[in-house]
Amino acid sequence: MVDFIDLKRQYDLYAAEYEKAALRAMRSGWYIMGNELKAFEKQFAEYMGVDYCIGVNSGLDALILAVRALDIGPGDEVIVPANTYIASVLSVTENGATPIFVEPDEFYCLDADKIEKAITERTKAILPVHLYGQPVNMEKICEIADRHGLYVIEDCAQCHGAKYNGQMTGTFGTIGCFSFYPTKPLGALGDSGALITNDKALAEKLFKLRNYGSGVKYVNEMTGKNSRMDELQAALLQVGLSHLDEGNNARIQIAERYLNEINNPNVTLPVVREGATHVYHVFALRCENRDALQAHMMKNDIKTLIHYPIPPHMQQCYTELGHKKGDFSISETYAVQELSLPIYAGMPDEEVTQVIAAVNSFQGEDI
Ligand SMILES: *Cc1c(COP(=O)(O)O)cnc(C)c1O
């Protein structure tokens, strides 16, 4: 069986380093907000080329705190892609603000050309998602945001290390938000996340918001959360960060084989935006007969996934937003056609070959 992702194989690439880092953290006698977190925050900020990194306990929390730190709340609107993972949208609704969905482009990212039509006097921010590991058209989005006086919150949960016109994703907007969920390009061995920014005042606010709204112990300036990255994850993430580029390159190489060797006319392969480096957190193809292709892959002992089967506007949890089927037809089409192939650092070449052969042998319908 070819697994969609095998985290043990990824772990085994650097097992000795992970185990050394874990022991260091465990034997330190200090488990929350200590030297490991400080070290990781410094290293991640350096890697990204920004002034501040704030470690938190998940990607969702990073997004929620970003929206909150910008004082976006009830009555405010935030522009989000209609085809994203639910967390991007939850960050808006968790703060009582309203998500305004905008359709994706052919690269599966927020279509910059459709943003301006969605802007109203209530709009406070644009929240682009570098979906699947491919950068959004940030040049255009930042230009629109500047012209309308809007914040830009980048959802970087899938794009660690991806660049657009030579610049790191996460550094274009007001704040960049990262998830270190284990399967992400930079993954912890548990939950955690981070925010990056060059804005000093914003960083100081975020350092407090993640820790009960407190900068000095037992002095609370604002109501915050407990959203701290623990020392163990911070230690493990330092190892992960030192190998992030290697992991990205490993997936890029697999993606290149898929792009060169998959030649089935029933399948639409991903296209890379000019000026972008795609780090292929997800290798997303499209097929009109997607469910049959997925069944065909399974018959060939290959597991695949769908990112994502139900767009946020059609989720039960968002019925109150009042959207219906047909409101965002591009996103809805992607949801019925998208299929993700296995791709991860440590995936054996033979398995890549097997995946290619299975896709190419698909006849357009399940036999
Ligand atoms: C994973 C993910 C998140 C949330 O990250 P968690 O660490 O799981 O909370 C947010 N946005 C996108 C696009 C994601 O893929």
The ligand as a MOL file (V3000), in Angstrom:
LIG
                    3D

  0  0  0     0  0            999 V3000
M  V30 BEGIN CTAB
M  V30 COUNTS 15 15 0 0 0
M  V30 BEGIN ATOM
M  V30 1 C -3.4830 23.5390 8.6470 0
M  V30 2 C -4.0890 24.8060 8.2560 0
M  V30 3 C -4.4920 25.7700 9.1950 0
M  V30 4 C -4.6070 25.5080 10.6620 0
M  V30 5 O -3.4850 25.0130 11.2940 0
M  V30 6 P -3.5930 24.1660 12.6240 0
M  V30 7 O -2.1950 24.1710 13.1390 0
M  V30 8 O -4.1050 22.8040 12.2610 0
M  V30 9 O -4.5240 24.8710 13.5520 0
M  V30 10 C -4.9230 27.0020 8.7310 0
M  V30 11 N -4.9930 27.2800 7.4250 0
M  V30 12 C -4.6420 26.3770 6.4830 0
M  V30 13 C -4.7220 26.7640 5.0390 0
M  V30 14 C -4.1890 25.1100 6.8630 0
M  V30 15 O -3.8480 24.2240 5.9270 0
M  V30 END ATOM
M  V30 BEGIN BOND
M  V30 1 1 1 2
M  V30 2 1 2 3
M  V30 3 2 2 14
M  V30 4 1 3 4
M  V30 5 2 3 10
M  V30 6 1 4 5
M  V30 7 1 5 6
M  V30 8 2 6 7
M  V30 9 1 6 8
M  V30 10 1 6 9
M  V30 11 1 10 11
M  V30 12 2 11 12
M  V30 13 1 12 13
M  V30 14 1 12 14
M  V30 15 1 14 15
M  V30 END BOND
M  V30 END CTAB
M  END
